[in-house]
Amino acid sequence: MAALKETELAQLIEPADGLLDEEEEKPVVPAPATATVAEESAVWSMAVNFVKKFGVSMAVYFLGYFQLSAAWLICPIVVLIIREESKKETKAKQEIFKKIAMTDERDVVMARVKDLPSWVYFPDVERAEWINKIINLLWPNVNSYVHDLLKNTIEPVLKESLLPYKLGDFKFERIVLGNIPPRIGGIKVYDQNVSRTEVIMDIDLFYGGDCDITFSAKGVKGGIKDFQVSGLVRIVMKPLLTQIPLVGGLQVFFLNNPEIDFNLVGIADVLDFPGLRDVLQRIITEQVAAMMVLPNKYPIVLSEEVPAQVLKTPEPEGVLRIHLVEARNLMKMDISVLGEGKSDPYAVITIGSKTYKTKIIEGSVNPKWDYWFEAEVSSYKAQEILIQVWDWDRGFPGYQNDDYLGKATIDINMLVHNGQSDLWIPLEEAKHGDIHMRCTWFGLSNDRDDLAVTLTETKMLHLSGMSSALFILYIDCAKQLPCVKENKKPDPFVTVQLGSRIEQTAVVMRTTDPVWEVGYTYLVQNPDTDTLTLKVMDQKTNSELGTFSYNLCGLYERRMMQIRHQPVRLKGSGLTSKLFLSMQLKIMKKSDVAMSDKSGGSSPVEMKVPKRTKSIESKSSDTLSVGRGSVSAIEPLIESTVASLANAVPPSAIEPELRRRGTIKRTNLGSIQLTISFSNLRQRLVVVVHKIENLPQDDPTNPPDPYVKLHLLPDRSKEHKRKTETIKDNCNPIYEETFEYVMSEGELHGRKLEISVVSNKNSMFSSNPLIGQAVITLSELNLSEGVKDWYNLTA
């Protein structure tokens, strides 16, 4: 038994010893290296900490020694803190993107179920998985295509954009996409309300790869790593063919601006400072938007049988007219010495690749922007309006110095369904605040008869820049252009001008038969008077190769108001020189919902101002038309009686209705003529100051210098104050000035308009500059029709 025990024990010990030997052999070699690396790392860390502490100590010593301000120490510290916080935030985002890009698709989707669009369902996960497998296989071959795209398309645009920053020699040197391909997070294929000749697919795209892109600028090399993009991409496959490849081409584009982020290396110590980094990021975002964010689409032609015009012609679905009225109860970001807060808010509105910006309202948390604009919409079912509100602050140029006050996102599909909307929208990512916006949706019509209605409604707005039609232009190519000096072929491009907007095509090098294949859309104010002007230019000599002009009203007689791929003669060019283009005019037309909507003052209301046919003093008729109503023949007798007692009776004792209607026209303090109305279409109170008559003159040799002040009571703030120009040395000044207050009809209740006539000249007989006042109760007037009347000035 003892022998057996010893044998069994030996058998058990032998493998154990073997294991120990193997374990001892493995760490023998790397152990010293690991220890050495750890020791070197510890020594290096101690050295860096010592240098930092020594540097801070020396900085404090020299500040005291030279008696310098502490700001020299505080400012660099603040800059370093901002920079480090920016790096931490960016690094956190990048880590999230990397995990998404490298995780299994099913795990990613399951983890992001709440964030995915409502149309994503789990069969889409299976579909996304096999699409991702295809992308993995194709990804190595995509590198060559992206290299050509960056070098030939993005690089020239970046050079031009960086010229103001003296970095015009920017160029890419190395472009490697890495091994991590983009990931698809969700897919939707449309099977309803889609043409039978096309397939539409939306995909939720994430890219957080390990790309390595290097560039140089001003002889200094830098690089971009950890480039990340996320957004909703639409792929349109059209037209469908009966032969291979079955699809004529693709249109690829982002429905809304994607989120883009990256890291800078090489010159990161300089460019990664938040200000300059923001500049470079903004330029890249703008170029991506200009290339493939609606209304811009990136076309890919797959079949030679399909003309490029099918894929490259703009296809707007309608026009959205937006009136950003005001905001209320915004956050107070600027704290004064007395502890009172305020903000200087402005709003930035983004629709697709287009951005619009309001003016800055200083010192207000309830700003009234009254900002109007129009935006083309190419896919109203998927696009959104993003409104960001900022508090303006002074700071370094290019750096985002302004404070964020919140944002609002509005679904355009809802606005189209309503036709006409009047909304108060709460701000997201803010403690409090709302914005007031009005929207009107215009579809596009091929009926010329709709133009008269749209023009009438547009003129009623009394705003410059509002449109009535949409013009679509496609420039295909030119043939047999003339040569320039010594029979050298030109470098032609085309400038397009319609109204004040000018566009320019790309330059095609050294050819007399250039091909551009580019489309443009223009919002047109009045097709009856607008003219399209095209100029074919040579880049080398900056000389004209030919011109073409066309009056848009010429499309009225065309079928569908359209010209398709027609050659036109170029003026001032060769006899055989021709430009091939297509044109179409579409009339903006309100939807049936908007036309029938009568609530909220959304229906057009024409302002009517009755004219005074005869003066008060006339006695040639039994009935006299005055202001809003008629005065019987007995009233002139009452008027003369009251006028004779004007000096004896206090102004407050005079009947208010008689004063308002102007039956007492002349007093010692004079009278003022006004027109007061309310525009339901524009949601504004409009006051026109016409003239003043019979102002008192205390000193015959020194007449007053009168001007008019208007206050919308009960609020006497600067926001509700208006003022006319000063007319020098005149007791009967004529102004003819118009003032507007942006407000809804419901806000007029309880309001009064205070009119004050003030002199800019102090007389030796009177030190009070106020000449007289009139207070008008707005609820007593028929503002929808407009009231033009005289009002007496009282003390």
FENRAFEN-V136398 format. One record per residue. RES is the residue in one letter. SS is DSSP state (hx for helix, st for strand, lp for the rest). PSI is psi in radians with two decimals (999 if undefined). OMEGA is omega as a letter, one per 40 degrees, with the letter a starting at -180 (none if undefined). Layout:
# FENRAFEN-V136398
res: <RES,RES>
ss: <SS,SS>
psi: <PSI,PSI>
omega: <OMEGA,OMEGA>
This chain:
# FENRAFEN-V136398
res: <M,A,A,L,K,E,T,E,L,A,Q,L,I,E,P,A,D,G,L,L,D,E,E,E,E,K,P,V,V,P,A,P,A,T,A,T,V,A,E,E,S,A,V,W,S,M,A,V,N,F,V,K,K,F,G,V,S,M,A,V,Y,F,L,G,Y,F,Q,L,S,A,A,W,L,I,C,P,I,V,V,L,I,I,R,E,E,S,K,K,E,T,K,A,K,Q,E,I,F,K,K,I,A,M,T,D,E,R,D,V,V,M,A,R,V,K,D,L,P,S,W,V,Y,F,P,D,V,E,R,A,E,W,I,N,K,I,I,N,L,L,W,P,N,V,N,S,Y,V,H,D,L,L,K,N,T,I,E,P,V,L,K,E,S,L,L,P,Y,K,L,G,D,F,K,F,E,R,I,V,L,G,N,I,P,P,R,I,G,G,I,K,V,Y,D,Q,N,V,S,R,T,E,V,I,M,D,I,D,L,F,Y,G,G,D,C,D,I,T,F,S,A,K,G,V,K,G,G,I,K,D,F,Q,V,S,G,L,V,R,I,V,M,K,P,L,L,T,Q,I,P,L,V,G,G,L,Q,V,F,F,L,N,N,P,E,I,D,F,N,L,V,G,I,A,D,V,L,D,F,P,G,L,R,D,V,L,Q,R,I,I,T,E,Q,V,A,A,M,M,V,L,P,N,K,Y,P,I,V,L,S,E,E,V,P,A,Q,V,L,K,T,P,E,P,E,G,V,L,R,I,H,L,V,E,A,R,N,L,M,K,M,D,I,S,V,L,G,E,G,K,S,D,P,Y,A,V,I,T,I,G,S,K,T,Y,K,T,K,I,I,E,G,S,V,N,P,K,W,D,Y,W,F,E,A,E,V,S,S,Y,K,A,Q,E,I,L,I,Q,V,W,D,W,D,R,G,F,P,G,Y,Q,N,D,D,Y,L,G,K,A,T,I,D,I,N,M,L,V,H,N,G,Q,S,D,L,W,I,P,L,E,E,A,K,H,G,D,I,H,M,R,C,T,W,F,G,L,S,N,D,R,D,D,L,A,V,T,L,T,E,T,K,M,L,H,L,S,G,M,S,S,A,L,F,I,L,Y,I,D,C,A,K,Q,L,P,C,V,K,E,N,K,K,P,D,P,F,V,T,V,Q,L,G,S,R,I,E,Q,T,A,V,V,M,R,T,T,D,P,V,W,E,V,G,Y,T,Y,L,V,Q,N,P,D,T,D,T,L,T,L,K,V,M,D,Q,K,T,N,S,E,L,G,T,F,S,Y,N,L,C,G,L,Y,E,R,R,M,M,Q,I,R,H,Q,P,V,R,L,K,G,S,G,L,T,S,K,L,F,L,S,M,Q,L,K,I,M,K,K,S,D,V,A,M,S,D,K,S,G,G,S,S,P,V,E,M,K,V,P,K,R,T,K,S,I,E,S,K,S,S,D,T,L,S,V,G,R,G,S,V,S,A,I,E,P,L,I,E,S,T,V,A,S,L,A,N,A,V,P,P,S,A,I,E,P,E,L,R,R,R,G,T,I,K,R,T,N,L,G,S,I,Q,L,T,I,S,F,S,N,L,R,Q,R,L,V,V,V,V,H,K,I,E,N,L,P,Q,D,D,P,T,N,P,P,D,P,Y,V,K,L,H,L,L,P,D,R,S,K,E,H,K,R,K,T,E,T,I,K,D,N,C,N,P,I,Y,E,E,T,F,E,Y,V,M,S,E,G,E,L,H,G,R,K,L,E,I,S,V,V,S,N,K,N,S,M,F,S,S,N,P,L,I,G,Q,A,V,I,T,L,S,E,L,N,L,S,E,G,V,K,D,W,Y,N,L,T,A>
ss: <lp,hx,hx,hx,hx,hx,hx,hx,hx,hx,hx,hx,hx,hx,hx,hx,hx,hx,hx,hx,hx,hx,hx,hx,hx,hx,hx,hx,hx,hx,hx,hx,hx,hx,hx,hx,hx,hx,hx,hx,hx,hx,hx,hx,hx,hx,hx,hx,hx,hx,hx,hx,hx,hx,hx,hx,hx,hx,hx,hx,hx,hx,hx,hx,hx,lp,lp,lp,lp,lp,hx,hx,hx,hx,hx,hx,hx,hx,hx,hx,hx,hx,hx,hx,hx,hx,hx,hx,hx,hx,hx,hx,hx,hx,hx,hx,hx,hx,hx,hx,hx,hx,lp,lp,hx,hx,hx,hx,hx,hx,hx,lp,lp,lp,lp,lp,lp,lp,lp,lp,lp,hx,hx,hx,hx,hx,hx,hx,hx,hx,hx,hx,hx,hx,hx,hx,hx,hx,hx,hx,hx,hx,hx,hx,hx,hx,hx,hx,hx,hx,hx,hx,hx,hx,hx,hx,hx,hx,hx,hx,hx,lp,hx,hx,hx,lp,lp,lp,lp,lp,st,st,st,st,st,st,lp,lp,lp,lp,lp,lp,st,st,st,st,st,st,st,lp,lp,lp,lp,lp,lp,lp,lp,st,st,st,st,st,st,st,st,st,st,st,lp,lp,lp,st,st,st,st,st,st,lp,lp,st,st,st,st,st,st,st,st,st,st,st,st,st,st,st,st,st,st,st,lp,st,lp,lp,lp,lp,lp,lp,st,lp,st,st,st,st,st,st,lp,lp,lp,lp,st,st,st,st,st,st,st,lp,lp,hx,hx,hx,hx,lp,lp,hx,hx,hx,hx,hx,hx,hx,hx,hx,hx,hx,hx,hx,hx,hx,hx,hx,hx,hx,st,lp,lp,lp,lp,st,st,st,st,lp,lp,lp,lp,lp,lp,lp,hx,hx,hx,hx,lp,lp,lp,lp,lp,st,st,st,st,st,st,st,st,st,st,st,lp,lp,lp,lp,lp,st,st,lp,lp,lp,lp,lp,st,st,lp,st,st,st,st,st,st,st,st,lp,lp,st,st,st,st,lp,lp,lp,st,lp,lp,st,lp,lp,lp,st,st,st,st,st,st,st,st,st,st,lp,lp,lp,lp,lp,lp,st,st,st,st,st,st,st,st,lp,lp,lp,lp,lp,lp,lp,lp,lp,lp,lp,st,st,st,st,st,st,st,st,st,hx,hx,hx,hx,hx,hx,hx,lp,st,st,st,st,st,st,st,lp,st,lp,lp,lp,lp,lp,st,st,st,st,st,st,st,st,st,st,st,st,lp,lp,lp,lp,hx,hx,hx,hx,hx,hx,hx,hx,hx,hx,hx,lp,lp,lp,lp,lp,lp,lp,lp,st,st,st,st,st,st,st,st,st,st,st,lp,lp,lp,lp,lp,hx,hx,hx,lp,lp,lp,lp,st,st,st,st,st,st,st,lp,lp,st,st,st,st,lp,lp,lp,lp,lp,lp,lp,lp,lp,lp,st,st,st,st,st,st,st,st,st,st,lp,lp,lp,lp,lp,lp,st,st,st,st,st,st,st,st,lp,lp,lp,lp,lp,st,st,st,st,st,st,st,st,hx,hx,hx,hx,hx,hx,lp,hx,hx,hx,st,st,st,st,st,st,st,st,lp,st,lp,lp,lp,lp,lp,lp,st,st,st,st,st,st,st,st,st,st,st,st,st,lp,hx,hx,hx,hx,hx,lp,lp,hx,hx,hx,lp,lp,lp,lp,lp,lp,lp,lp,lp,lp,lp,lp,lp,lp,lp,lp,lp,lp,lp,lp,lp,st,st,st,st,lp,lp,st,st,st,st,lp,lp,hx,hx,hx,hx,hx,hx,hx,hx,hx,hx,lp,lp,lp,lp,lp,lp,hx,hx,hx,lp,lp,hx,hx,hx,hx,hx,hx,lp,lp,lp,lp,lp,lp,lp,lp,lp,st,st,st,st,st,st,st,st,st,lp,lp,lp,lp,st,st,st,st,st,st,st,st,st,st,lp,lp,lp,lp,lp,lp,lp,lp,lp,lp,lp,lp,st,st,st,st,st,st,st,st,lp,lp,lp,lp,hx,hx,hx,st,st,st,lp,lp,lp,st,lp,lp,lp,lp,lp,lp,st,st,st,st,st,st,st,st,st,lp,lp,hx,hx,hx,hx,lp,lp,lp,st,st,st,st,st,st,st,st,lp,lp,lp,st,lp,lp,st,lp,lp,lp,st,st,st,st,st,st,st,st,hx,hx,hx,lp,lp,lp,lp,lp,lp,st,st,st,st,st,st,lp,st,lp>
psi: <-0.66,-0.70,-0.74,-0.71,-0.71,-0.70,-0.82,-0.67,-0.67,-0.70,-0.62,-0.60,-0.63,-0.91,-0.56,-0.74,-0.66,-0.73,-0.70,-0.68,-0.73,-0.72,-0.61,-0.59,-0.62,-0.82,-0.07,-0.76,-0.87,-0.30,-0.86,-0.65,-0.77,-0.75,-0.69,-0.77,-0.75,-0.75,-0.76,-0.71,-0.73,-0.74,-0.77,-0.73,-0.73,-0.69,-0.75,-0.78,-0.70,-0.76,-0.74,-0.83,-0.67,-0.71,-0.75,-0.75,-0.77,-0.64,-0.78,-0.70,-0.83,-0.56,-0.76,-0.67,-0.76,0.06,0.81,2.83,2.59,-0.28,-0.48,-0.41,-0.68,-0.76,-0.87,-0.62,-0.75,-0.76,-0.76,-0.68,-0.79,-0.74,-0.76,-0.70,-0.69,-0.70,-0.71,-0.77,-0.75,-0.72,-0.67,-0.76,-0.71,-0.64,-0.68,-0.80,-0.70,-0.74,-0.70,-0.73,-0.48,-0.08,2.73,2.50,-0.71,-0.70,-0.68,-0.83,-0.76,-0.60,-0.34,0.45,-0.71,-0.49,-0.23,2.74,2.73,-0.35,-0.09,2.23,2.91,-0.49,-0.47,-0.47,-0.77,-0.75,-0.71,-0.56,-0.81,-0.47,-0.69,-0.61,-0.68,-0.72,-0.68,-0.68,-0.62,-0.27,-0.73,-0.53,-0.24,-0.41,-0.75,-0.72,-0.78,-0.63,-0.84,-0.66,-0.80,-0.74,-0.76,-0.44,-0.91,-0.73,-0.82,-0.65,-0.68,-0.67,-0.82,-0.67,-0.51,-0.02,-0.75,-0.39,0.23,0.69,0.71,-0.21,0.41,2.40,2.60,2.41,-0.63,2.29,1.86,2.15,-0.31,-2.96,-0.15,1.97,2.99,2.76,2.50,2.14,-0.31,2.64,2.47,2.23,2.17,2.29,0.11,2.58,0.69,2.46,2.59,-0.11,0.22,2.77,2.25,2.28,2.32,2.36,2.51,1.89,2.36,2.32,2.05,1.09,-3.04,0.79,2.71,1.77,2.15,2.61,2.95,2.57,2.19,0.62,0.01,2.27,2.49,-3.10,2.88,2.19,2.88,0.83,2.27,2.41,2.39,2.45,3.05,2.05,2.38,2.36,2.12,2.11,1.99,2.78,2.74,2.36,2.86,-0.01,2.82,2.30,0.30,-0.38,2.26,-0.51,3.07,2.59,2.09,2.25,2.71,2.39,-0.63,2.90,2.25,2.83,2.21,2.35,2.79,2.96,2.50,2.43,2.94,-1.37,0.50,-0.55,-0.43,-0.91,-0.34,-0.02,2.31,-0.65,-0.96,-0.55,-0.68,-0.65,-0.85,-0.69,-0.67,-0.72,-0.77,-0.75,-0.73,-0.67,-0.65,-0.73,-0.71,-0.38,-0.71,0.68,2.30,2.42,0.10,2.37,2.52,1.90,2.53,1.96,2.20,-0.34,2.36,-0.28,-0.27,2.11,2.54,-0.44,-0.54,-0.62,-0.39,-0.10,2.29,2.55,1.18,2.54,-0.31,-3.07,2.35,2.07,2.12,2.34,1.77,1.81,-1.03,3.12,2.82,2.61,0.75,2.85,2.57,1.92,-0.42,1.92,2.18,3.11,-0.61,-0.01,-0.05,2.30,2.72,3.07,2.84,1.32,2.61,2.85,2.52,2.12,2.24,2.22,1.88,-2.24,-0.08,2.44,2.40,2.55,2.33,3.04,2.87,2.22,1.94,2.44,0.83,2.46,0.05,1.11,2.58,1.79,-0.68,0.92,2.14,2.44,2.91,2.45,2.38,2.49,2.19,-0.32,1.44,-0.37,-0.33,-0.30,2.78,2.76,2.18,2.10,2.06,2.30,2.29,2.67,2.03,2.34,2.60,2.68,-2.85,2.42,2.42,-0.40,2.47,1.51,-0.37,2.59,2.50,2.23,-0.04,3.02,2.86,2.41,2.20,2.30,2.10,-0.54,-0.66,-0.73,-0.67,-0.70,-0.68,-0.46,-1.03,2.20,2.52,1.84,2.45,2.12,2.16,2.54,2.40,2.80,0.59,2.65,-0.65,2.90,2.53,2.71,2.57,2.13,2.43,2.39,2.51,2.25,2.31,2.09,3.10,2.22,2.60,0.16,2.09,-0.49,-0.37,-0.26,-0.70,-0.73,-0.77,-0.72,-0.70,-0.79,-0.67,-0.70,-0.54,-0.36,-0.42,0.70,2.44,2.53,-0.08,2.53,2.84,-0.19,2.91,2.24,2.26,2.22,2.36,2.08,2.03,-1.14,3.09,2.65,2.38,0.93,2.65,2.64,2.82,-2.65,2.39,0.72,0.50,2.43,2.48,2.97,1.44,2.60,2.90,2.33,2.36,2.18,2.25,1.98,-2.31,-0.08,2.31,2.28,2.79,2.34,3.05,2.79,2.28,2.15,2.35,1.18,2.62,-0.05,1.15,2.63,2.13,-0.83,1.11,2.53,2.64,2.69,2.48,2.33,2.21,2.28,-0.84,1.83,-0.35,-0.48,-0.23,2.53,2.37,2.32,2.14,2.36,2.15,2.09,2.73,2.22,-0.67,-0.79,-0.16,0.59,2.73,2.33,-0.19,2.71,2.76,2.28,2.53,2.22,2.22,-0.46,-0.27,-0.31,-0.20,-0.67,-0.11,2.63,2.24,0.31,0.88,2.50,2.19,2.10,1.11,2.33,2.41,2.58,2.48,2.21,2.39,0.31,-2.93,2.86,-0.51,0.08,2.29,2.63,2.23,2.19,2.92,2.53,2.59,2.45,2.27,2.36,2.32,2.22,2.28,2.54,2.84,-0.56,-0.74,-0.63,-0.56,-0.12,2.03,0.02,2.70,0.32,0.45,-0.36,2.55,2.34,2.16,2.29,2.20,2.19,1.85,2.48,2.51,1.97,-0.57,2.74,2.89,-0.61,-0.23,2.42,0.45,0.02,2.68,-0.45,2.29,2.36,2.08,2.15,-2.07,-0.41,-2.86,2.66,2.27,2.89,-0.31,-0.34,-0.55,-0.58,-0.72,-0.71,-0.81,-0.61,-0.80,-0.66,-0.64,-0.40,0.12,-0.60,-0.49,-0.55,2.30,2.59,-0.55,-0.32,-0.19,2.48,2.13,-0.67,-0.65,-0.66,-0.75,-0.70,-0.14,0.21,-0.35,1.65,-0.54,2.19,3.07,-0.41,0.01,-3.07,2.72,2.45,2.19,2.71,2.16,2.25,2.92,2.24,1.93,-0.60,-0.73,-0.09,1.01,2.51,2.16,2.20,2.16,2.09,1.93,-1.14,2.95,2.51,2.53,0.84,2.53,2.59,1.70,-0.71,1.92,-0.47,-0.04,1.36,2.75,2.88,1.42,2.58,2.89,2.30,2.43,2.29,2.33,1.69,2.69,0.01,2.18,0.43,2.92,-0.52,-0.55,0.28,2.39,2.76,2.39,3.07,2.84,2.28,2.07,2.46,1.03,2.25,-0.12,1.07,2.60,2.17,-0.98,0.90,2.51,2.35,2.56,2.52,2.15,2.00,2.82,2.92,-0.56,-0.45,-0.18,-0.39,2.28,0.02,2.58,2.58,2.05,2.15,2.14,2.26,2.11,2.55,2.39,-0.08,2.22,2.22,2.70,-0.33,-0.29,2.22,-0.12,2.06,-0.30,2.17,-0.82,2.90,2.79,2.37,2.17,2.18,1.99,-0.53,-0.29,-0.06,2.63,1.40,-0.40,-0.53,-0.33,2.42,2.10,2.06,2.95,2.50,2.27,2.51,2.31,2.92,999>
omega: <i,i,i,i,i,i,i,i,i,i,i,a,a,i,i,i,i,i,i,i,a,a,i,a,a,a,a,a,a,a,i,i,i,i,a,i,a,i,i,i,i,i,a,i,i,i,i,i,i,i,i,a,i,i,i,i,i,i,i,a,a,i,i,a,a,i,i,i,i,i,i,i,a,a,i,i,i,i,i,i,i,a,a,i,i,i,i,a,i,a,i,i,a,i,i,a,a,i,i,a,a,a,i,a,a,i,i,a,i,i,a,a,a,a,a,i,a,a,a,i,a,i,i,i,i,a,i,a,a,i,i,i,i,i,i,a,a,a,i,a,i,a,a,a,a,i,i,a,a,a,a,a,a,a,i,a,i,i,a,a,a,i,i,i,i,i,a,i,i,i,i,i,a,a,i,a,a,a,a,a,i,i,i,a,a,a,i,i,a,i,i,a,i,i,a,a,a,i,a,a,i,i,i,a,i,i,i,a,a,a,i,a,i,a,i,i,a,i,a,a,i,a,i,i,i,i,a,i,i,i,i,a,i,i,i,i,a,e,i,a,i,i,i,e,i,i,a,a,i,i,a,a,i,i,i,a,i,i,a,i,a,i,i,i,a,i,a,a,i,a,a,i,a,a,a,i,i,i,a,i,i,a,i,i,i,a,i,i,a,a,a,i,a,e,i,a,i,a,i,a,a,a,i,i,a,i,a,a,a,a,a,i,i,a,i,i,a,a,i,i,a,i,i,a,a,i,i,i,i,i,i,a,a,a,a,a,a,i,i,a,i,i,i,a,i,a,i,a,a,i,a,i,a,a,i,a,i,i,i,i,a,i,a,i,i,a,i,a,a,a,a,i,i,a,i,i,a,i,a,a,a,a,i,i,i,i,i,a,a,i,a,i,i,i,a,i,i,a,a,a,a,i,a,a,i,a,i,i,a,i,a,i,i,a,i,i,a,a,i,a,i,a,i,a,i,a,i,i,i,i,i,a,i,i,a,a,i,a,i,a,i,i,a,a,i,a,a,a,i,a,a,a,a,i,i,i,a,i,i,i,a,i,i,i,i,a,i,a,i,a,a,a,i,i,a,a,i,a,i,i,i,i,i,a,i,i,i,a,a,i,a,i,a,i,a,i,i,a,a,a,a,i,a,i,i,i,i,a,i,i,i,i,a,i,a,i,a,a,i,i,a,i,a,i,a,a,i,a,a,a,i,i,i,i,i,a,i,a,a,a,a,a,a,i,i,a,i,i,a,i,a,i,i,i,a,a,a,i,a,a,a,i,a,i,a,i,i,i,i,i,i,a,i,a,a,a,a,i,a,a,i,a,i,i,i,a,i,a,i,i,i,i,a,a,a,a,a,a,i,i,a,a,a,i,a,a,i,i,a,a,i,a,a,i,a,a,a,i,a,a,i,a,a,i,a,i,a,a,i,a,a,a,a,a,i,i,i,a,a,i,a,a,a,i,a,a,a,a,i,a,a,a,a,a,a,a,i,i,a,a,i,i,i,a,a,i,a,a,i,a,a,i,a,i,a,a,i,i,i,a,a,i,a,i,a,i,i,i,a,a,i,i,i,i,i,a,a,i,a,a,a,a,a,i,a,i,a,i,i,i,i,a,e,a,i,a,i,a,a,a,i,a,i,i,i,i,a,i,a,i,i,a,i,a,a,i,a,i,a,i,i,a,i,a,i,a,a,a,a,a,i,i,i,i,i,i,a,i,i,a,i,i,i,i,a,i,a,a,a,a,a,a,i,i,a,i,a,a,a,a,i,a,a,i,a,a,i,a,i,i,a,i,a,a,none>
